[in-house]
Amino acid sequence: MGEFTFGVAFRGGMLHATASWDAARCSPQDYALFLHGGGAATSADGTRYLREALAREGVACAAFDFSGHGRSGGRLADATLRQRQEEVACVVEALRPSRARALIATSMAGHTACRVLDAVRPKALVLFCPAAYEARAEDARFGTAFREVIRATRTARARRLWHGGRGHP
């Protein structure tokens, strides 16, 4: 199985990326792009086991660390949801072809994956425990500002919608 790491320039910094495939079974031209969640300790390494298994089955895979995560530069506290969308677009553009076969995303990256669907146009979307945020969270910097936005959505109306309109508190 082939695996290589590469860097993608982004806003004066570098995003650390990895691609893997079994040269005998798949082509890197048709790949699944993995997007990790937003926890401070998360990185592309968290899905290595799945990327390796898929590569053995003939699916080329790519993943990268968002800014402030893993081996990528930047500070997590300076990032936003919108910036994550821009990072995905930048990584996809660096890959050839610049259309992923699938986006596979966990947690916060589920929101990111849904927001980049029109630009990336994957053939498939796989979400594990996806998060979804209201529009005003897009530009809130991670940390206090972001937490304040997502906690403020806990209104009575939001709770009713979350619980299927059954009037739960």
Buried (B, 14 or more C-beta within 10 A) or exposed (E): EEEEEBBBEBBEBBBBBBBBBBEEEBEBEBBBBBBBBBEEEBBBBBBBEBBBEBBBEEBBBBBBBBBBBBBBBBEBEEBBBBBBBBBBBBBBEBBEEEBBBBBBBBBBBBBBBBBBEEEBEBEEBBBEEBBEBEEEBBEBBBEEEBEEBBEEBEEEEEBBEEEEEEEEE
